[in-house]
Amino acid sequence: MRKEMQENISGIRRKIAIMSGKGGVGKTTIAINLATYLSRNNRVGLFDADVDCPNINAFLGIKERFSVRNNMIEPHERFGIKVISSASLQEKSTDPIIWRGPMLSNAIVELLGKARWGNLDYLIIDLPPGTSDAPLTIMQMLRPNGVIIVTTPQKVSVTDAERAANMSKKLDIPVLGLIENMTGTVFGEGGGERAAKRLGVNFLGRLKLDKKISGSGECGKPFVLEDSELSEEFAKLFEKLKL
């Protein structure tokens, strides 16, 4: 099964994983908007690897289940992006996915191996939070070309983000940079930048806590598509990476 998966993703030029040490820091929002930003000039896929709590479909307004043709899963397409999420397997979005580690791993292999990705310039992977079995399995199987770490400024979030970065380093997967999300009077500022210095990785910048960001998820349209100061700030985060 894993050999089949590797053959199926052989047409993908670069794989970029979006990672965080804990949930609720905006990792999925970053993944969606990065994929949308890159899709302007590239062929892009977006893989929701957070099988326990898949949210990408909801953020993109995808309500339909997968269609299957010739035993291959047809990805949903939104804003020029091919999207695969385990949410498309659920009858109801509130149904829990109660699987042990091996079942999660098999589901991820199956989704990647059966999806009709075709040739892509980038596959953006929204990893599950943490450093345990699910993200470890995905990183070992997919061997991303690099990881982008997302954190909020608070100490607990920064500590978990540093754990995630150190996990990536131990697996010999480059940490491309760290983003400080939700900066402002509510959560503070600077924790992510200090963490990047301690880790010796690129600090990509910060995004302020902004209602437009949460609102974009509610309406199913990535905020980077809007002609706004927010989308310009987001673009600046990635220009220095030259992805």
ABEGO torsion letter per residue (X at the ends): XAAAAAAAAAABABBBBBBBABBGAGAAAAAAAAAAAAAAABBBBBBBABAABBAAAAAAGBABBBBBBGGBBBBBBBGGBBBBBAAAABABAABBBBBBAAAAAAAAAAAAAABBAEBBABBBBBBBBEABAAAAAAAAAAGBABBBBBBBABAAAAAAAAAAAAAAAAAGBBBAEBBBBGBEAAAEBGAAAAAAAAAGBBBAEBBBBBAAAAAAAAAGBBAAABBBAAAAAAAAAAAAAGX
